[in-house]
C-alpha cells in the first residue's frame, strides 16, 4: 500500500497573536513573534526539506522585522497528546486560532495549481 501524499490538515496561530497580547513598536519596527503550528498527515511531510520554500518566502517577505516560527506536527501527535492529556500541546491548541482546517475549508492549492497562475 502506497502512503497517501503529504497534506496539511490544520494550521494554527499560537502565541501572542492568538492570545491578543502582542506588541508592535512602530519606531523600531519590531513586532511580536508569529508562531504557527502545522498539522500534517504523514511523517515524511515533517521533514525540514518540505518546508524550505515556505521558510524562504517568509524570510524574504518579512526580513528581520519579526520572527516566524513554524512547528510541524503529525495528526497522530495531536491524537496522542489528547490521549495522554499533554497540557503543553492541548493548552496551545485551545488558546490558538485555527486558520485552516482541511475538514472544513477549501483545499489549499497544490504546487501545480500555483504554477499555472498567470
C-alpha positions in Angstrom: 0.0 0.0 0.0 1.4 3.4 -1.0 1.3 6.1 1.6 -1.0 9.0 0.8 0.6 12.2 -0.3 1.6 14.7 2.3 -1.3 17.1 3.2 -1.7 19.9 5.6 -4.6 19.1 7.9 -4.6 22.2 10.0 -2.8 25.5 10.5 -3.0 27.1 14.0 -1.7 30.5 15.1 -0.5 30.3 18.6 1.4 32.6 20.9 1.0 36.3 21.5 -1.1 37.0 18.4 -3.6 34.2 19.3 -3.7 35.5 22.9 -4.1 39.1 21.7 -1.1 40.1 23.8 1.3 41.1 21.0 3.5 44.2 20.8 4.3 46.4 17.9 6.8 49.2 18.1 6.4 51.4 15.0 9.5 53.4 16.0 11.9 50.4 15.8 9.6 48.4 13.5 9.8 45.4 15.9 6.9 43.1 16.4 6.0 40.0 18.5 6.9 36.7 17.0 4.4 34.8 14.9 4.0 31.2 15.9 2.3 28.7 13.6 1.7 25.0 14.2 1.1 23.0 11.1 -0.5 19.6 11.4 0.2 17.1 8.6 -1.0 13.7 7.7 2.3 11.8 7.0 5.7 11.5 8.8 7.6 12.2 5.6 5.9 15.6 5.4 7.5 16.7 8.7 11.0 16.7 7.0 12.6 20.1 7.1 13.2 19.9 3.3 9.5 20.1 2.8 9.3 23.5 4.4 12.4 25.3 3.0 10.4 27.1 0.3 7.8 28.3 2.9 10.5 29.5 5.3 12.4 31.2 2.4 9.3 33.1 1.4 8.6 34.2 4.9 12.2 35.4 5.4 12.1 37.3 2.0 8.8 39.0 2.8 9.4 39.9 6.4 13.1 40.4 6.6 14.2 40.8 10.2 11.2 42.8 11.4 9.8 39.8 13.3 10.4 36.1 13.8 8.1 33.5 12.4 8.3 30.1 14.0 6.7 27.1 12.2 6.4 23.8 14.1 5.3 20.7 12.2 3.2 18.1 14.0 1.7 14.8 12.8 -2.0 14.4 13.1 -1.2 11.3 15.3 0.9 13.6 17.6 -2.2 15.6 18.4 -4.2 12.4 19.0 -1.5 11.1 21.3 -1.5 14.5 23.2 -5.2 14.2 23.7 -4.9 10.6 24.9 -2.0 11.5 27.3 -3.5 14.8 28.3 -0.4 16.7 27.3 -1.2 20.2 28.6 1.7 21.8 26.7 0.2 20.9 23.3 -3.5 20.9 24.3 -3.4 24.3 26.0 -1.7 25.9 23.0 -4.2 24.4 20.6 -7.1 25.5 22.8 -5.8 29.1 23.0 -4.8 29.1 19.4 -6.7 30.3 16.4 -7.3 27.8 13.6 -6.5 29.5 10.3 -7.1 26.4 8.2 -8.7 23.1 8.7 -8.8 20.6 5.9 -12.1 19.1 7.0 -14.0 22.4 6.8 -12.1 24.7 4.4 -11.5 24.7 0.7 -8.4 22.7 -0.3 -5.1 24.5 -0.3 -3.7 24.9 -3.9 -1.2 22.3 -5.0 2.2 23.3 -6.4 0.8 22.6 -9.9 -2.1 24.9 -9.4 0.2 27.7 -8.1 2.5 27.4 -11.0 -0.4 27.6 -13.5 -1.4 31.1 -12.3 -0.5 33.9 -14.8 
